[in-house]
Amino acid sequence: MEKVDPDGDGDAHFVTASKDSVTGPGITIFDVRADLRPDPLPGIGDLVGGAGPVYPGHAGQKQIEVIEFHAAN
């Protein structure tokens, strides 16, 4: 998770680890647009989940461009 939005577009990115991954071996990356960004942001150990299509990120990584996102702490 990122507390600061480096490019200023208001989105948030979450990198999660689990045995079942979507975007890479052992990890899933969620790209959460500004209007779906939770406030406050979830932290380490909080449960998050999202759904949406998988697209390449700016560095060539796969990430989920979420259309639905939920967080529980």
C-alpha positions in Angstrom: 0.0 0.0 0.0 1.2 3.5 -0.6 0.4 6.4 1.7 1.6 9.0 -0.8 0.3 9.1 -4.4 3.5 9.8 -6.3 1.9 10.8 -9.6 -0.9 12.8 -8.0 -3.8 11.1 -9.8 -5.4 10.0 -6.5 -5.2 6.3 -7.0 -3.8 3.8 -4.6 -1.8 0.6 -5.2 -1.8 -2.5 -2.9 0.6 -5.4 -3.2 -0.7 -8.5 -1.5 0.9 -11.9 -0.8 -0.9 -15.2 -0.8 -0.6 -18.7 -2.0 -3.2 -18.0 -4.7 -2.0 -15.1 -6.9 -3.4 -13.3 -9.9 -0.8 -11.0 -11.2 2.5 -12.8 -10.3 4.0 -15.7 -8.4 2.7 -15.3 -4.9 1.6 -11.7 -5.3 -1.4 -9.7 -6.5 -1.3 -6.0 -7.3 -4.4 -3.9 -7.1 -4.5 -0.5 -8.8 -7.4 1.3 -7.1 -8.6 4.5 -8.8 -9.3 7.6 -6.8 -13.1 7.2 -6.5 -12.7 3.7 -5.1 -9.7 4.5 -2.8 -10.6 3.6 0.8 -10.2 6.2 3.5 -8.4 5.5 5.7 -6.1 3.2 3.7 -5.8 -0.3 4.9 -2.4 -1.2 6.5 -0.2 -4.3 6.9 -2.3 -7.3 8.0 -5.6 -5.9 6.9 -7.7 -7.9 4.5 -8.3 -6.5 1.0 -9.9 -7.8 -2.1 -10.9 -6.5 -5.5 -12.1 -7.4 -8.9 -11.4 -6.2 -12.4 -9.4 -6.8 -15.5 -5.6 -7.5 -15.4 -3.5 -5.0 -17.4 0.3 -4.3 -17.6 1.5 -1.6 -15.2 3.9 1.2 -16.0 6.9 -1.1 -15.3 5.5 -4.0 -17.3 4.1 -5.8 -14.2 0.6 -7.2 -14.3 -1.9 -5.5 -12.0 -5.7 -5.6 -11.5 -7.4 -2.3 -12.5 -10.1 -2.7 -10.0 -13.7 -1.9 -10.6 -14.7 -3.1 -7.1 -12.5 -3.0 -4.0 -13.1 -3.9 -0.4 -11.0 -3.6 2.8 -11.5 -4.9 6.3 -9.2 -4.2 9.3 
